Amino acid sequence: MRTVFRINQPENLINTPAPKRGACSYRHPMHYVYILQSQSNADHFYVAITRDLRARLVKHNAGEVAHTSKFAPWAIKTYVAFSDEQKAFQFERYLKSASGRAFAKKRL
């Protein structure tokens, strides 16, 4: 299976229309590892994985996620799209480690 590795800036997500039903992304769903930054306290970040990035950001900002409700609103700092679910989970786990946090702080 081929892995797609793309690092995108948040404005690309907002300016890109959602794929139409039957588009490639529905046949081969992408897995997004994303980093959120709190707009109320810029020192707080949140790393997670999802298949629907837009809907997940809405949930974070609506206070529906217990771990992020205290520091809402949130903005997407960056996200990485994977076609391989296992690789996405591995990358998420890495970003949550000490070396992954240092990498994200310096490079992402």
Secondary structure, DSSP 8 states (H G I E B T S, - for coil): -----EEE-HHHHHHS----TTSHHHHS--EEEEEEEESS-TT-EEEEEES-HHHHHHHHHHT-STTTGGG--EEEEEEEEES-HHHHHHHHHHHHSHHHHHHHHHH-
